[in-house]
Amino acid sequence: MKRFGTINKQMKQMNENDVFLLQLHLLIVTVKAALKGYPIGKYRKKAALDNANAVHRLISGFDISFLNLKTSSHLFKERVKLLSVMATAIISEDYPLGIHRREAMLDNIEMIIEYAFPENKMELYHEIFKVA
């Protein structure tokens, strides 16, 4: 019988830094999907808002020295806070999003990606958001 899937390798234990980066990555992908007009249902909306709130809470007292940033950690934290606030606004659909706000949001996302994920640029996979 053939077995498909991943090979069982020795994996490192996840720590809070990994969890933070995964939540930040999910927030960025969710915002990009919302900006591209993908539908958001009731449950996905709640999950996205909860994730935005969690990222905002985490970044305030979080030690991000593990990222080895090329910019100040204060500036990076403020960019992440701004992203979480803007994500809450766009996902909850209570705040109109004009072309200037959209461009500001995309610029902020690109700066965060450049500093937090420099080795691998994140792509928005269309197939992921066609599910559910």
TATAKA-V361219 format. One record per residue. N is the residue number from 1. PHI is phi in radians with two decimals (NA if undefined). PSI is psi in radians with two decimals (999 if undefined). NEAR is the number of other C-alpha atoms within 12 Angstrom. Layout:
# TATAKA-V361219
N	PHI	PSI	NEAR
N	PHI	PSI	NEAR
This chain:
# TATAKA-V361219
1	NA	2.29	3
2	-1.46	2.52	4
3	-2.02	2.22	7
4	-1.90	2.70	7
5	2.20	-2.89	7
6	-1.43	2.68	8
7	-1.46	2.40	8
8	-1.26	1.81	8
9	-1.98	2.87	7
10	-1.23	2.05	7
11	-1.93	2.56	8
12	-1.34	2.67	7
13	-1.24	2.36	9
14	-1.28	2.47	11
15	-2.11	-3.08	11
16	-1.15	-0.47	17
17	-1.13	-0.76	21
18	-1.12	-0.73	17
19	-1.12	-0.74	19
20	-1.06	-0.81	29
21	-1.12	-0.65	29
22	-1.15	-0.71	21
23	-1.17	-0.68	29
24	-1.13	-0.75	37
25	-1.07	-0.79	32
26	-1.08	-0.71	29
27	-1.09	-0.75	42
28	-1.13	-0.77	40
29	-1.13	-0.70	32
30	-1.12	-0.75	41
31	-1.15	-0.74	39
32	-1.09	-0.68	34
33	-1.13	-0.74	29
34	-1.12	-0.68	32
35	-1.19	-0.51	29
36	-1.48	-0.03	18
37	1.57	0.27	15
38	-1.21	2.48	24
39	-1.20	2.61	23
40	-2.25	2.10	26
41	-1.49	-3.13	18
42	-1.06	-0.80	13
43	-1.31	-0.69	13
44	-1.16	-0.64	24
45	-1.10	-0.80	27
46	-1.10	-0.76	17
47	-1.11	-0.71	21
48	-1.16	-0.72	35
49	-1.16	-0.70	32
50	-1.10	-0.70	24
51	-1.15	-0.72	33
52	-1.09	-0.73	37
53	-1.15	-0.69	28
54	-1.14	-0.74	27
55	-1.11	-0.73	37
56	-1.10	-0.73	29
57	-1.18	-0.76	20
58	-1.15	-0.71	24
59	-1.21	-0.43	31
60	-1.04	-0.88	23
61	-1.90	0.36	14
62	-1.58	2.41	24
63	-1.54	1.92	18
64	-1.80	0.40	27
65	-1.13	-0.37	17
66	-1.17	-0.30	17
67	-1.38	-0.33	25
68	0.90	1.02	15
69	-1.20	2.62	22
70	-1.56	-0.04	19
71	-2.18	3.08	19
72	-1.24	2.55	15
73	-1.18	-0.55	24
74	-1.11	-0.77	19
75	-1.11	-0.74	20
76	-1.10	-0.78	31
77	-1.06	-0.71	32
78	-1.16	-0.64	22
79	-1.13	-0.71	34
80	-1.19	-0.70	41
81	-1.08	-0.78	31
82	-1.06	-0.74	31
83	-1.07	-0.75	42
84	-1.17	-0.65	40
85	-1.19	-0.78	29
86	-1.16	-0.62	37
87	-1.12	-0.73	43
88	-1.05	-0.72	32
89	-1.16	-0.78	26
90	-1.29	-0.63	32
91	-1.30	-0.67	38
92	-1.33	-0.21	26
93	1.06	0.45	17
94	-1.65	-0.09	11
95	-2.26	2.16	15
96	-1.18	2.50	15
97	-2.06	1.79	20
98	-1.50	-3.12	12
99	-1.15	-0.60	11
100	-1.25	-0.69	11
101	-1.17	-0.68	20
102	-1.07	-0.80	24
103	-1.14	-0.70	16
104	-1.10	-0.71	19
105	-1.14	-0.78	31
106	-1.13	-0.68	27
107	-1.10	-0.75	19
108	-1.10	-0.74	30
109	-1.09	-0.76	35
110	-1.10	-0.66	26
111	-1.16	-0.72	27
112	-1.12	-0.77	35
113	-1.08	-0.74	29
114	-1.05	-0.65	21
115	-1.55	-0.68	29
116	-1.55	-0.56	34
117	-2.26	1.06	23
118	-1.22	-0.55	16
119	-1.39	-0.41	10
120	-2.38	1.97	11
121	-1.23	2.37	18
122	-1.48	2.40	23
123	-2.01	2.62	18
124	-1.62	1.97	22
125	-1.57	2.02	15
126	-1.08	-0.59	17
127	-1.11	-0.57	11
128	-1.10	-0.68	15
129	-1.58	-0.02	21
130	-1.49	-0.18	14
131	-1.54	2.62	12
132	1.16	999	13
